[in-house]
Each structure stands twice: as C-alpha cells, then as structure tokens.
C-alpha cells in the first residue's frame, strides 16, 4: 500500500468518523482531526517501513480501527466479514461454542451468564466468573469479540478456560467441549406447587415472543393465581423482542422504552400496540445482578407502569444501543457495531451504569470517595429518585433496583467444585445404566448417597468430608435434578430444581401475603419503608 492509498484509506476513516460522530464541524479551530490523521499516516508509514519484521498495512489499519473503538466502550466493535456473520448467527440461528454471554468488568472479560443447557452451564460456569486465560493464553486486553472468537469453534472440539471466581484464592480450570448452541428463549413454563405460574425467559432472540405466547397458552389452561417471570441471568438480546414481550403486559399506547443519542435518528419511542394483555393475575419479575440489557427494558417497563413487582437484586445496568453499520455495499461485508444511544425506562431512568465506561469516551463522573473505581466499590452517593405511573418512588443510577430485595446467598464452595467436575451428571448416567426407572419421587436414599460418594472416589474428586456433609441438602438436590434430567428430560430437571430454588419460593410466597397487584404494590411500599430484605435460606441460582 503506497502513500496515496494510505491517504485514501485515511480519508475513508475521516468520513466514517464524520458520519458517526457528526464531526462535520472540522472547520472549528478546536477540531484538529486533519492534523491527527496526518500524524496517524506518519506512524503507519514508519511502522510499515521500519518495524523489525514485515507487517502489512491492512493488518495495521485493522488493528488501529479496533484499538480506536476499544477506547469508547466494551460494546463498540469493528466486525470483519466472519465476525459479522457470527453476530447474525447469534441473534438469528445457532452456532458452535460453549454457551456463555460475556461482558467487560474492570477491563477483564467476565461471564454475565451461561446459557442454560449448554456446555458452559453444565460445567458450572457462573455469572461473575472472570476469564483470565483461554487455552492457556492470557485474555488481558482482549475485546469481547476477540474473546468470543476464541471460545467458539467446531462442535466436539475443546476449549480450556482459566477463571477467577470471587471468594476463591486460586484460579479454576475448565475444559469444555463445544457443541451447537441453539437459541431458545423459554426453556421452561409451568405451575409451582402453590398454584403460582412460572416462566423462565433466559434470553431474547427472534422466537422469544412466539415462545412466550406458547408459555402463556400452557399456563392459562392451568389458571395460575399469579405469575413469576424469571429474568435472572438473562443477558438480553434483540430490542424488538424486548418490546414485544413487554407488550404482553402493557396496554396499547403506553410507552415501554425510549432511546436518546447524539444523532436525532437514534431518538425513538417504543409504545405498546397490544390490545390483549395478560392482566388477569398479578406479576412478579425476578431479577439479579446478571439480568442485563433487553431484560432490563422489560423489568423497568413493568415497574414504571405499575404492572408488576420487581423482586431480587439490582440488575446489571447495560443500557447502550448498538447500531450495526455496513462499511461496504455488500451485505456480507465488514460492519461497524457502534454504541449510538442509551435506553431509558418510561419514568426517564437511564438503564446504563455509566461507571462501567470509566475509561471510555462515554464515562461520566470520577472515582469514588475512597479512590476506588466506581464499579469495584459500593457508591455512597444517593440514587436519584423517579416516580412510577401511580407515584411510587423508584431509583435511577443505572440498572433496575428491585421493589423487594432478596438476600444474595451463594452456593456452598464444595457444590461449586462438584458442579464444575460434572459429577452429578456422571452419577445420573451410571444410575440410569443400572436402573430402568428413577427412584420414587426422585428421593435420595442412603444407598444413593453411598453410591455418589463412591463415584467421587472413583473419579478421584478430592472433597472435604465435613464440607460434603454440611452441604448434604445441596448435594441431594444436585442428584435429584440430574436424575430428573436423565429420566424425564429438561422440563423434569427444571421442575425439580424449582422445588429447591429458595428465591423462587420467596417470590411465590409474596402472593400469599398479597394476592392481587394493588396489594403487591402496597406490600412493596411497606417493605421499602421498613428497609426489609427478604432472605431466602439458600443460594439464588438454583437452576442449572
């Protein structure tokens, strides 16, 4: 590539910048874009001509573009042809991988949530896990897209992840076999033992509304006295599907979400067009700190419009709109995925936690009072107050703060180790090889416990006997769940897991205290005044 070609490419970069960030005011004295482009050309030429090893201008330009976007936020990315195709597959079809959604926290690739039923989920990967190595190569400095590229691959191939987990001194290693990751939004819908309906919405993809309609058709025949919409560990997905699912509950004409950006074309309002809403029973939306993006749109809309109660933990705070911009005339050519706006709930709350963007151009504010970064310390600043349609106080500052908070209690450490080694799955396989039918009611007998401990010895799984005994209830739950999966399939595993999910039971118990939506809202206000926190006795996750 000669100097004239470099200049031509650089002018294209300027045009891209001008179209995206509206820098048409380059004639202003404070704008030194042209001078910076000239400086860039000089560096590019010097590197190309003098670097110790030959390096192509195309590679340098590609790296420069990626580096530029990396300074903005974790979600703006340059997508080459293959990466653009993978993005399309993620939202519209299936792909080979391990099944996790990732985000950027403290400059490290971090698991938002494993996708249920996938290899990562079965291996015991948890939301909040920090991926420090992929196939023994450090992930420090990797973009989200680069990390995802390394973890995807052909079905049947293996990838090794080295993970740091909060509360663990040593890194954990997982060797995971890739599989075809199918996009499924509603893995389970059913009636809990106390007559409350339950729908698990795990992500937002093209078929989400269709799957939700099928779930409602199933539940309506069972006449639930209330509904729990479980959005825990939901990493988000398509905006269109978030709006359509919110419409399931929102009367026509009500605003569900709106976006605002620097370009007026990004300012959009999304209002409900539904004439048939599900308002025959009260609704509780279950969230946690890994509820993100599109799932925050749904939970925020239902809260602001007083259509349901949000219960759990404050959500992730991913409220940025990405626009995919083609860079060539070819549909299959490279694309720019650029953050162009922010999401706002009907009451005017920004979903985005801006402290997550501290090092980028979109950062707002500085460090906390103790000098720690805002996303690694508890902020002492009061959260701004907003009002719902009925005048209830809700809080901004990023994410959706719950109306009723549930205490966050983790799995016992021994259970994390056992889940990571997939010993519950292995035991269920061995049990099924010897027995035609499952134990009655999937009850765990002393004999089953003995067989499980023998499996641990056979698999050379080192575990402290006292820790194992202390976690016996959890161990029994894991055995029951996997026996259910082996003999009854995924729905049976879900049903059994929900019986032992303390957060689901805490949410369902709210309907006993407040059987109607007005009473639920009144109960939430009462608990808020008393600063009450519902405390399930066990960990929140419960579903694997």
VMD Tcl script that draws the C-alpha trace (Angstrom):
set ca {
  {0.00 0.00 0.00}
  {1.64 3.29 -1.13}
  {1.19 6.73 0.45}
  {-1.65 7.66 -1.90}
  {-3.54 4.52 -0.92}
  {-2.91 5.21 2.76}
  {-4.24 8.73 2.36}
  {-7.31 7.38 0.57}
  {-8.00 4.86 3.34}
  {-7.45 7.51 5.97}
  {-9.95 9.80 4.26}
  {-12.44 6.98 4.43}
  {-11.77 6.77 8.17}
  {-12.41 10.51 8.45}
  {-15.67 10.09 6.54}
  {-16.71 7.30 8.86}
  {-15.91 9.44 11.87}
  {-17.78 12.35 10.42}
  {-20.87 10.32 9.66}
  {-20.93 8.58 13.01}
  {-19.96 11.27 15.48}
  {-21.16 14.27 13.49}
  {-17.76 15.90 13.29}
  {-18.73 17.92 10.27}
  {-17.62 20.98 12.23}
  {-13.97 20.29 11.39}
  {-13.56 23.91 10.37}
  {-13.78 24.95 14.02}
  {-10.44 25.97 15.48}
  {-10.76 23.45 18.33}
  {-11.04 20.50 15.94}
  {-7.67 19.06 14.91}
  {-8.97 15.96 13.14}
  {-6.95 16.54 9.97}
  {-3.74 17.08 11.95}
  {-4.34 13.83 13.83}
  {-4.98 11.97 10.57}
  {-1.65 13.24 9.21}
  {0.04 12.08 12.42}
  {-1.62 8.69 12.06}
  {-0.37 8.37 8.47}
  {3.15 9.16 9.59}
  {3.11 6.49 12.29}
  {1.55 3.93 9.97}
  {4.18 4.57 7.31}
  {7.08 4.44 9.78}
  {5.87 1.17 11.29}
  {5.28 -0.40 7.88}
  {8.73 0.60 6.59}
  {10.91 0.24 9.70}
  {9.43 -2.38 12.04}
  {11.82 -5.27 12.73}
  {9.54 -7.74 10.95}
  {7.49 -7.15 7.79}
  {3.93 -6.12 8.59}
  {1.16 -5.33 6.12}
  {-0.71 -2.05 6.04}
  {-4.01 -3.90 6.04}
  {-3.18 -5.55 9.36}
  {-2.01 -2.25 10.85}
  {-5.16 -0.46 9.71}
  {-7.39 -3.21 11.08}
  {-5.60 -3.09 14.44}
  {-5.83 0.72 14.54}
  {-9.59 0.64 13.97}
  {-10.11 -1.97 16.67}
  {-7.92 -0.04 19.09}
  {-9.82 3.18 18.43}
  {-13.18 1.56 19.13}
  {-11.87 -0.16 22.25}
  {-11.36 3.25 23.89}
  {-15.09 4.03 23.63}
  {-16.95 1.25 25.47}
  {-16.89 -2.55 25.65}
  {-19.60 -2.98 23.03}
  {-18.45 -0.86 20.07}
  {-16.56 -3.15 17.70}
  {-15.25 -3.48 14.16}
  {-16.60 -6.69 12.62}
  {-14.84 -8.28 9.68}
  {-16.81 -10.50 7.33}
  {-16.60 -13.60 9.53}
  {-17.37 -11.68 12.72}
  {-20.39 -10.02 11.11}
  {-21.69 -13.45 10.11}
  {-21.24 -14.73 13.67}
  {-23.19 -11.76 15.04}
  {-26.02 -12.61 12.66}
  {-25.94 -16.24 13.76}
  {-26.01 -15.35 17.46}
  {-29.32 -13.48 17.18}
  {-30.97 -15.50 14.43}
  {-29.79 -19.09 14.44}
  {-27.30 -21.48 16.01}
  {-23.53 -21.68 16.31}
  {-20.72 -23.84 17.65}
  {-19.48 -22.76 21.04}
  {-19.75 -23.28 24.79}
  {-22.79 -21.11 25.54}
  {-21.94 -18.05 27.62}
  {-22.75 -14.37 27.47}
  {-19.82 -12.13 28.37}
  {-19.27 -8.50 29.32}
  {-16.35 -6.32 30.38}
  {-15.75 -5.59 34.08}
  {-12.59 -3.92 35.40}
  {-11.01 -4.37 31.94}
  {-11.40 -8.15 32.07}
  {-13.71 -10.43 30.10}
  {-16.37 -11.51 32.60}
  {-19.20 -14.04 32.37}
  {-22.61 -12.39 32.55}
  {-24.37 -15.74 32.47}
  {-24.07 -19.19 30.96}
  {-26.88 -20.07 28.56}
  {-28.94 -22.80 30.14}
  {-28.46 -26.33 28.88}
  {-25.16 -25.52 27.15}
  {-21.69 -26.99 27.85}
  {-20.66 -23.94 29.93}
  {-23.82 -24.19 32.02}
  {-23.32 -27.92 32.62}
  {-19.66 -27.38 33.52}
  {-20.60 -24.99 36.31}
  {-19.50 -21.66 34.84}
  {-21.15 -18.90 36.89}
  {-22.15 -15.31 36.32}
  {-19.34 -13.09 37.56}
  {-16.55 -15.50 36.66}
  {-13.55 -13.59 35.28}
  {-11.92 -15.31 32.32}
  {-8.17 -14.77 32.67}
  {-6.96 -17.33 30.13}
  {-8.35 -19.05 27.05}
  {-6.42 -22.16 26.04}
  {-3.62 -21.12 28.42}
  {-3.22 -17.72 26.71}
  {-3.93 -14.61 28.80}
  {-7.14 -12.80 27.93}
  {-5.86 -9.49 29.29}
  {-6.51 -6.76 26.73}
  {-8.84 -8.88 24.61}
  {-12.01 -7.26 23.32}
  {-15.30 -9.02 23.91}
  {-15.43 -10.01 20.26}
  {-11.88 -11.39 20.28}
  {-12.65 -13.45 23.37}
  {-15.85 -14.81 21.85}
  {-14.00 -15.72 18.66}
  {-11.50 -17.79 20.67}
  {-14.23 -19.62 22.56}
  {-16.29 -20.54 19.53}
  {-15.39 -23.38 17.21}
  {-16.45 -26.64 15.66}
  {-18.74 -28.96 17.59}
  {-16.78 -31.61 19.50}
  {-13.60 -29.55 19.87}
  {-12.37 -28.48 23.30}
  {-11.54 -25.12 24.82}
  {-9.81 -24.57 28.15}
  {-10.86 -21.65 30.34}
  {-8.95 -20.41 33.36}
  {-11.25 -18.48 35.66}
  {-11.00 -16.30 38.75}
  {-14.07 -16.56 40.95}
  {-14.92 -14.22 43.78}
  {-14.07 -15.77 47.13}
  {-11.64 -18.26 45.64}
  {-7.92 -17.75 46.16}
  {-6.79 -20.00 43.30}
  {-7.82 -19.92 39.66}
  {-10.21 -22.62 38.43}
  {-9.67 -24.51 35.18}
  {-12.47 -25.82 32.98}
  {-12.04 -27.96 29.87}
  {-15.28 -27.63 27.93}
  {-16.35 -29.49 24.80}
  {-18.01 -27.20 22.26}
  {-21.47 -28.00 20.97}
  {-24.10 -26.47 18.71}
  {-25.69 -23.66 20.72}
  {-29.37 -23.40 19.92}
  {-31.13 -20.13 20.63}
  {-34.03 -20.92 22.97}
  {-35.72 -18.21 24.97}
  {-38.21 -20.07 27.17}
  {-36.71 -23.31 28.43}
  {-39.48 -23.87 30.99}
  {-43.02 -22.80 31.87}
  {-45.18 -24.48 34.48}
  {-47.22 -24.24 37.66}
  {-45.49 -24.21 41.04}
  {-46.83 -26.33 43.88}
  {-48.66 -23.35 45.43}
  {-50.57 -22.54 42.24}
  {-48.33 -19.70 41.06}
  {-47.33 -19.77 37.40}
  {-43.69 -19.63 36.42}
  {-41.98 -18.71 33.14}
  {-38.23 -18.79 32.69}
  {-37.13 -16.33 29.99}
  {-33.41 -16.97 29.51}
  {-32.64 -14.58 26.61}
  {-34.20 -12.51 23.83}
  {-33.93 -13.92 20.30}
  {-36.09 -13.97 17.19}
  {-38.52 -16.57 18.58}
  {-38.93 -15.10 22.06}
  {-42.43 -13.67 21.55}
  {-43.57 -16.87 19.89}
  {-42.20 -18.98 22.74}
  {-43.74 -16.67 25.33}
  {-47.14 -16.96 23.63}
  {-46.86 -20.75 23.83}
  {-45.92 -20.49 27.52}
  {-48.95 -18.29 28.25}
  {-51.23 -20.69 26.36}
  {-49.95 -23.52 28.54}
  {-50.29 -21.62 31.81}
  {-53.68 -20.08 31.11}
  {-55.18 -23.57 30.97}
  {-53.85 -24.17 34.49}
  {-55.46 -20.96 35.87}
  {-52.49 -19.60 37.87}
  {-53.17 -17.23 40.77}
  {-50.08 -15.23 39.90}
  {-47.05 -15.29 37.63}
  {-43.30 -15.22 38.24}
  {-41.35 -14.08 35.17}
  {-37.80 -15.21 35.89}
  {-35.20 -12.95 34.23}
  {-32.24 -13.90 36.42}
  {-29.03 -14.39 34.45}
  {-30.81 -13.18 31.29}
  {-28.10 -11.37 29.26}
  {-30.56 -9.65 26.91}
  {-30.76 -9.77 23.13}
  {-32.99 -8.21 20.49}
  {-34.65 -4.87 21.33}
  {-37.64 -5.73 19.12}
  {-38.32 -8.85 21.16}
  {-37.97 -6.97 24.46}
  {-40.65 -4.55 23.27}
  {-42.91 -7.35 22.04}
  {-42.63 -9.26 25.30}
  {-43.31 -6.13 27.35}
  {-46.41 -5.71 25.18}
  {-47.71 -8.99 26.61}
  {-48.45 -6.99 29.78}
  {-48.68 -3.36 28.61}
  {-51.93 -1.70 27.40}
  {-51.95 -0.05 23.98}
  {-50.36 3.37 23.81}
  {-48.20 3.07 26.92}
  {-44.50 3.83 26.40}
  {-42.32 0.80 27.05}
  {-38.85 2.26 26.46}
  {-37.20 5.11 24.59}
  {-33.71 5.78 23.26}
  {-31.75 9.00 23.06}
  {-28.47 9.66 21.25}
  {-26.48 12.47 19.65}
  {-27.88 11.71 16.21}
  {-31.62 12.63 16.13}
  {-32.30 9.48 14.12}
  {-31.43 7.49 17.26}
  {-34.20 9.17 19.29}
  {-37.04 6.67 19.23}
  {-40.05 5.94 21.40}
  {-41.44 2.40 21.63}
  {-45.10 2.24 22.61}
  {-47.31 -0.79 23.13}
  {-49.61 -1.77 20.26}
  {-51.23 -4.65 22.14}
  {-54.98 -4.98 22.60}
  {-54.80 -8.25 24.55}
  {-52.62 -8.11 27.65}
  {-52.12 -10.67 30.40}
  {-53.57 -8.79 33.35}
  {-55.78 -11.47 34.87}
  {-53.26 -12.21 37.62}
  {-50.53 -10.28 39.48}
  {-46.97 -10.48 38.18}
  {-43.58 -10.67 39.89}
  {-40.42 -10.17 37.81}
  {-37.44 -11.97 39.33}
  {-34.05 -10.32 38.66}
  {-30.46 -10.45 39.84}
  {-27.21 -8.61 39.21}
  {-26.71 -10.51 35.94}
  {-30.08 -9.51 34.48}
  {-28.99 -7.31 31.57}
  {-29.96 -5.25 28.53}
  {-33.28 -6.29 26.95}
  {-34.37 -7.97 30.19}
  {-33.83 -4.65 31.96}
  {-36.14 -2.99 29.43}
  {-38.93 -5.43 30.31}
  {-38.45 -5.27 34.08}
  {-38.09 -1.47 34.00}
  {-41.25 -1.01 31.95}
  {-43.38 -3.24 34.17}
  {-42.07 -1.48 37.27}
  {-42.51 2.08 35.96}
  {-46.02 1.38 34.67}
  {-47.03 -0.38 37.92}
  {-47.86 -3.54 36.01}
  {-45.78 -5.85 38.18}
  {-43.36 -6.07 41.06}
  {-39.59 -6.40 40.52}
  {-38.06 -8.73 43.09}
  {-34.44 -9.80 43.62}
  {-31.29 -7.71 43.11}
  {-30.42 -4.56 41.16}
  {-29.79 -5.52 37.55}
  {-26.55 -5.34 35.54}
  {-27.02 -1.86 34.02}
  {-26.36 -2.48 30.33}
  {-28.45 0.20 28.63}
  {-26.49 1.06 25.49}
  {-27.91 0.83 21.97}
  {-25.62 -0.64 19.33}
  {-26.22 0.13 15.66}
  {-24.69 -2.20 13.08}
  {-23.41 -0.04 10.19}
  {-22.34 -1.69 6.91}
  {-18.95 -0.48 5.68}
  {-19.35 -1.74 2.12}
  {-22.24 -2.22 -0.29}
  {-22.03 -5.98 0.18}
  {-24.49 -7.42 2.67}
  {-21.81 -9.88 3.78}
  {-19.05 -7.32 4.08}
  {-17.43 -5.87 7.22}
  {-19.55 -3.85 9.62}
  {-19.19 -1.38 12.45}
  {-21.12 -2.17 15.62}
  {-21.26 1.22 17.32}
  {-22.91 2.48 20.51}
  {-25.20 5.27 19.33}
  {-27.77 5.81 22.10}
  {-28.92 4.88 25.59}
  {-32.09 3.17 26.79}
  {-34.47 4.94 29.16}
  {-37.43 3.49 31.07}
  {-40.88 5.15 30.89}
  {-40.16 7.21 34.03}
  {-36.96 8.60 32.50}
  {-34.36 6.39 34.19}
  {-31.24 5.57 32.23}
  {-30.63 1.83 32.38}
  {-26.89 2.23 31.79}
  {-24.49 2.18 34.73}
  {-22.08 4.73 33.37}
  {-19.31 3.84 35.82}
  {-18.80 0.72 33.70}
  {-17.48 3.05 30.99}
  {-14.99 4.95 33.19}
  {-12.07 4.56 30.82}
  {-14.01 5.30 27.65}
  {-15.39 8.36 25.91}
  {-18.82 7.83 27.43}
  {-17.59 7.90 31.01}
  {-19.36 10.19 33.43}
  {-18.03 11.13 36.86}
  {-14.84 10.07 38.59}
  {-13.62 7.74 41.26}
  {-15.49 7.12 44.45}
  {-14.58 8.96 47.63}
  {-12.13 6.28 48.72}
  {-10.24 6.38 45.46}
  {-11.55 3.02 44.20}
  {-13.11 2.74 40.74}
  {-16.87 3.22 40.85}
  {-17.60 -0.31 39.60}
  {-15.49 -2.01 42.25}
  {-16.73 -0.17 45.31}
  {-20.15 0.47 46.81}
  {-21.16 4.02 45.94}
  {-22.16 6.24 48.83}
  {-23.95 8.69 46.57}
  {-27.75 8.65 46.88}
  {-29.51 7.25 43.83}
  {-31.78 9.71 42.02}
  {-35.49 9.24 42.60}
  {-38.12 8.81 39.88}
  {-41.85 8.20 40.03}
  {-43.89 5.36 38.58}
  {-47.23 5.96 36.87}
  {-49.00 5.62 40.24}
  {-46.46 7.82 42.02}
  {-44.34 5.15 43.68}
  {-40.66 6.04 44.15}
  {-38.17 4.07 42.05}
  {-34.45 4.65 41.81}
  {-32.15 5.55 38.94}
  {-28.39 5.47 38.71}
  {-28.21 2.50 36.38}
  {-29.84 -0.89 36.39}
  {-33.32 -1.63 37.71}
  {-33.48 -1.55 41.51}
  {-35.99 -4.10 42.84}
  {-39.17 -3.23 44.72}
  {-38.43 -6.10 47.08}
  {-34.81 -7.12 47.59}
  {-33.80 -10.73 48.11}
  {-30.64 -11.56 50.01}
  {-27.91 -12.98 47.79}
  {-26.55 -16.17 49.33}
  {-24.01 -18.17 47.35}
  {-23.73 -21.86 46.69}
  {-21.52 -23.71 49.16}
  {-17.99 -23.85 47.78}
  {-17.98 -27.64 47.71}
  {-21.03 -27.51 45.44}
  {-19.22 -25.21 43.01}
  {-16.40 -27.75 42.83}
  {-18.76 -30.68 42.29}
  {-20.74 -28.84 39.63}
  {-17.53 -27.91 37.82}
  {-16.50 -31.56 37.70}
  {-19.96 -32.59 36.42}
  {-20.20 -35.43 38.93}
  {-23.99 -35.13 39.30}
  {-24.38 -35.69 35.59}
  {-21.95 -38.61 35.72}
  {-23.80 -40.21 38.60}
  {-27.14 -39.94 36.79}
  {-25.60 -41.66 33.76}
  {-24.29 -44.52 35.92}
  {-27.60 -44.83 37.78}
  {-29.60 -44.99 34.55}
  {-27.32 -47.72 33.23}
  {-28.34 -49.93 36.16}
  {-31.98 -48.93 36.67}
  {-34.86 -48.80 34.22}
  {-36.82 -46.31 36.32}
  {-35.88 -43.43 38.63}
  {-36.36 -43.70 42.39}
  {-39.90 -42.90 43.52}
  {-40.30 -39.13 43.66}
  {-36.59 -38.85 42.86}
  {-35.96 -39.36 46.56}
  {-32.30 -39.69 47.54}
  {-31.84 -42.79 49.69}
  {-28.84 -43.65 51.89}
  {-27.80 -46.14 49.23}
  {-27.78 -43.43 46.55}
  {-25.65 -41.21 48.81}
  {-23.18 -44.07 49.30}
  {-23.03 -44.66 45.55}
  {-22.42 -40.99 44.93}
  {-19.55 -40.87 47.43}
  {-18.07 -43.93 45.74}
  {-18.28 -42.11 42.41}
  {-16.30 -39.23 43.89}
  {-13.61 -41.69 44.96}
  {-13.60 -43.41 41.56}
  {-13.30 -40.07 39.78}
  {-10.54 -39.01 42.20}
  {-12.54 -35.94 43.21}
  {-11.00 -34.62 46.39}
  {-13.59 -33.19 48.75}
  {-13.61 -32.46 52.46}
  {-15.93 -34.90 54.22}
  {-17.21 -32.29 56.68}
  {-17.92 -29.82 53.88}
  {-19.74 -32.51 51.93}
  {-21.86 -33.42 54.96}
  {-22.66 -29.75 55.65}
  {-23.87 -29.34 52.06}
  {-25.84 -32.61 52.03}
  {-29.12 -30.90 51.13}
  {-27.48 -29.24 48.16}
  {-25.82 -32.49 47.13}
  {-29.16 -34.28 47.26}
  {-30.70 -31.52 45.14}
  {-27.98 -31.92 42.51}
  {-28.52 -35.68 42.38}
  {-32.31 -35.29 42.11}
  {-32.00 -32.66 39.39}
  {-29.73 -34.77 37.19}
  {-31.75 -37.93 37.72}
  {-34.77 -35.91 36.62}
  {-32.94 -34.73 33.54}
  {-31.81 -38.26 32.70}
  {-35.22 -39.90 33.08}
  {-37.62 -37.04 32.33}
  {-35.73 -34.53 30.23}
  {-35.04 -30.84 30.67}
  {-38.53 -29.94 31.89}
  {-38.37 -32.51 34.65}
  {-34.97 -31.18 35.70}
  {-36.45 -27.68 35.82}
  {-39.42 -28.79 37.86}
  {-37.19 -30.44 40.44}
  {-34.74 -27.53 40.55}
  {-37.57 -25.07 41.17}
  {-38.71 -27.07 44.19}
  {-35.36 -26.27 45.77}
  {-34.92 -22.70 44.48}
  {-35.19 -20.51 47.56}
  {-35.53 -17.25 45.64}
  {-38.41 -18.62 43.59}
  {-40.07 -19.82 46.79}
  {-39.55 -16.39 48.39}
  {-41.11 -14.69 45.35}
  {-44.03 -17.14 45.29}
  {-44.66 -16.51 49.00}
  {-45.39 -12.85 48.22}
  {-48.64 -13.94 46.57}
  {-49.75 -15.47 49.87}
  {-49.32 -12.10 51.58}
  {-50.67 -10.05 48.67}
  {-52.85 -11.99 46.20}
  {-53.63 -9.02 43.91}
  {-51.45 -6.48 42.09}
  {-52.61 -3.48 44.20}
  {-51.83 -5.43 47.36}
  {-48.44 -6.46 45.95}
  {-47.58 -2.83 45.23}
  {-48.73 -1.80 48.71}
  {-46.67 -4.60 50.26}
  {-43.59 -3.45 48.34}
  {-44.06 0.11 49.66}
  {-44.42 -1.20 53.20}
  {-41.27 -3.31 52.92}
  {-39.39 -0.38 51.41}
  {-40.31 1.90 54.31}
  {-39.15 -0.73 56.77}
  {-35.97 -1.36 54.72}
  {-36.90 -5.04 54.73}
  {-34.95 -7.61 52.77}
  {-36.49 -10.98 52.01}
  {-33.92 -13.61 52.98}
  {-34.09 -16.96 51.27}
  {-32.22 -19.51 53.29}
  {-30.14 -20.75 50.40}
  {-28.45 -19.51 47.24}
  {-30.29 -17.74 44.49}
  {-29.25 -19.63 41.42}
  {-30.97 -22.94 41.95}
  {-31.38 -23.71 38.26}
  {-28.63 -25.36 36.26}
}
mol new
graphics top color blue
foreach p $ca { graphics top sphere $p radius 0.5 }
foreach p [lrange $ca 0 end-1] q [lrange $ca 1 end] { graphics top cylinder $p $q radius 0.2 }
display resetview
